[in-house]
Amino acid sequence: MNTPPITFDGGPWADINLSALCANFAMIRDQAPGAETAAVVKCDAYGLGSAPITKALLEREKCQTFFVVYPEEGATLRTLLKTSSPRIFVFDGPSEKTLPLFDQFNLIPVINSIAEANLWRTRMGVKPAGVHIDTGMNRRGAPVSDVAEIAKLDLNIIMAMSHLACASEPEHPKNRMQLDAFKDVAASFPDAQLSLAASGGALMGRDYHFDLIRAGIALYGGTPFETDDERITPVVALRAPVVQLRELAPGETIGYGATFIAKRPFQIATVALGYGDGYPRAGSNRASAIINGERAPLAGRVSMDFITLDVTDLKNPPKIHDIAEFFGPALPVHETAQNCDRVPYDMFTGLGGRVDRRYV
Ligand SMILES: *Cc1c(COP(=O)(O)O)cnc(C)c1O
């Protein structure tokens, strides 16, 4: 028996532009010329597919450092890279259970506590490790008060990092405070590469660059800020075909809950994309899509498999199989995200399993 298909011919897809990905990598590298640019490919490269993304960055941009969250992600990544040379840092420190993975797949842990530091020192000796010091995010990483004790352990710390809490707002005073705190911490790890910046920090000027940039969202074409950033090229386009057309008489309604009521005649196009594919229901009656270069607002609620668009005012009335773009080169992901109470990060990672990832 043949295996059943895993893509849906009439369904939604995401065009992922690997040249744009590489252009964003090169842009970050140019913004931070004194630093190494590393790629954060956690969460299956932000939902976009870790294999083609890492392959493009490795082969075309010679990216030599990758970050993931879990050692299991690191093991998968090492296997698909097929080479032992690029460094893979794992934000999750080692545990008794995951130590063998670090060893077997040549992964570098980012140590987050004195306990993890002791475990690594006892079991792995001077194998290279990173360390994450929490300078104010109060989430992951060892508190500044633990730095002296960790530094005393004689680990081979090759990378010392911290993470900005407010990089989405470059003027936020917390950024300066964390920068100052990080400089103090850095003195305890004189031989380590220093890393404070993710995408936001990379685009905030050289004060934040240090030795290593951990670039994520900007590579994938999303802004790390609360506004768009024209230095970033769109990478992902979420698209779906029109599958049905309807004429609405005044008084008729659309979709679940009948939240859209036609006050005049309307033309409606039903498109094969829904919240089951990761398009947020919060975009109902608020966000829009682009069909043949024209803007069509969402009319009625987003359902699991379908979105209905108001195409009444389009100069070029859509036909079945015409393509609607929900974000991409024609419509910034930042704008769609805002209209859905989201950010580009969760628009990408939320893309569902039915969305065919097509690499161009
Ligand atoms: C996800 C993550 C990054 C990448 O952040 P972007 O804003 O996507 O560039 C960098 N560092 C840490 C610790 C992260 O968790």
The ligand as an SDF file (V2000), in Angstrom:
LIG
                    3D

 15 15  0  0  0  0  0  0  0  0999 V2000
   14.7300   32.7720   21.5590 C   0  0  0  0  0  0  0  0  0  0  0  0
   15.9560   33.3390   22.1410 C   0  0  0  0  0  0  0  0  0  0  0  0
   16.8250   34.1300   21.3530 C   0  0  0  0  0  0  0  0  0  0  0  0
   16.4650   34.6150   19.9680 C   0  0  0  0  0  0  0  0  0  0  0  0
   15.6080   35.7330   20.1260 O   0  0  0  0  0  0  0  0  0  0  0  0
   15.0440   36.5590   18.8980 P   0  0  0  0  0  0  0  0  0  0  0  0
   14.3310   37.7060   19.5440 O   0  0  0  0  0  0  0  0  0  0  0  0
   14.1050   35.6580   18.1840 O   0  0  0  0  0  0  0  0  0  0  0  0
   16.1740   36.9760   18.0500 O   0  0  0  0  0  0  0  0  0  0  0  0
   18.0280   34.5180   21.8970 C   0  0  0  0  0  0  0  0  0  0  0  0
   18.3620   34.1970   23.1730 N   0  0  0  0  0  0  0  0  0  0  0  0
   17.5360   33.4710   23.9730 C   0  0  0  0  0  0  0  0  0  0  0  0
   17.9480   33.1660   25.3670 C   0  0  0  0  0  0  0  0  0  0  0  0
   16.3050   33.0370   23.4920 C   0  0  0  0  0  0  0  0  0  0  0  0
   15.4950   32.3460   24.2950 O   0  0  0  0  0  0  0  0  0  0  0  0
  1  2  1  0
  2  3  1  0
  2 14  2  0
  3  4  1  0
  3 10  2  0
  4  5  1  0
  5  6  1  0
  6  7  2  0
  6  8  1  0
  6  9  1  0
 10 11  1  0
 11 12  2  0
 12 13  1  0
 12 14  1  0
 14 15  1  0
M  END
$$$$
